[in-house]
Amino acid sequence: MSGKADWASKDYYAELGVSKDASADEIKKAYRRLARANHPDSNPGDEKKHEKFKAVAEAYDVVGDAEKRPEYDAIRSAPMGGFGGGFGGGGGGGFDINDLLRDRAAGGGGFGDMFGDLFGGTRAGGRRAPRPQRGPDVESNATISFVDAMDGVTISLRLTSESPCATCSGTGGKPGTKPHICQVCEGAGMVASTSGGAFTLNETCPACGGRQLVYDEPCPTCLGSGRGTSARSIQARIPAGVKDGQRIRLRGKGGTGENGGPNGDLFVTVKVTPHRLFGRKGDNLTLEVPVSFDEAALGAEIKVPTLGGAPVTLKIPAGTPNGRTFRVRGRGAKKKDGTNADLLVTLEVHVPAMLDQAAREAVEAYRQATSGKPLRSKLFEEA
């Protein structure tokens, strides 16, 4: 709805088809007649009537208001060259309303900012075209395998979200019945309330819920609320490298927007099932590999598996201790920059539970050969 800065250029009486001296009752009757004839719900797809409805609503908001009408009449009757007297400062004794209008259009102060909404505010919500509203965000959960988390996967999700009632298309009325203008707010969708002070606040009309129209018979499905729920299936792409417990945001996949507003977003919390062999540390994969005592002591070359790829050969130096970790480059999870992290291979020296005769004799021979170098001698020296 236009601000007070636009009043000088608009003839609201002509818009309503009444004279400047029309009574408040005549103005109200003219508005009701025009609003009923041009209401968007009664004329779907007719943009010309939609614009007419907004224009007569704007006009009635001003000349139908007992406080705004005198202000509007004063502005319309004032010479466009300027206002004399009280607002002057210094040597001029007046100001140019065109300068104020230009300031207002440029985002500055201007006449509208001088008065603001001190005289009762605007009844903006009901008489404007409904504002676009962003759809609600939706939360969901998904469980995927460890391999799918590494490679990325497209999954199917079944979502339930709030939407306009399918039976009444969000009107709140029983299908087949005709609406009429709400008598409580007179088609504004808002009602004024005062808290005992100098200011008037606008609230959503409790009778029509801000929809401007009411039905004598409410929708049997939504009981007049105009709201319902919808269930749908969507395909969601989970990116490669996703972590267990990570929350993925899918823009525009949430609840449906209203009045042309954008859809909300879908947030998917991902649960990744553990792998039998591989683990994860950040973006790196981890793998524990058993090696024999002689491989660790004498050195060896062993093959180790990779996730979804060919095995790699790992060279173990002689004298490698238990628990040492080797890094295999580029065999880990996908990182944000598109490159792959690493595979961390930790060696576990395997001690056999039982030895055959030949193995026992070999170990006893090793014990004899190293008996002069006890491993724990320094423990007692430093204690």
PyMOL commands that set and color helices and strands:
alter all, ss='L'
color gray80, all
select helices_A, chain A and resi 4-9+12-16+24-38+47-63+68-77+97-105+110-115+124-127+146-151+293-298+357-369+377-382
alter helices_A, ss='H'
color red, helices_A
select strands_A, chain A and resi 83-84+94-95+138-144+153-164+180-181+190-194+200-204+213-214+227-238+247-250+266-272+279-281+284-292+300-306+309-316+325-328+343-350
alter strands_A, ss='S'
color yellow, strands_A
deselect
rebuild
show_as cartoon
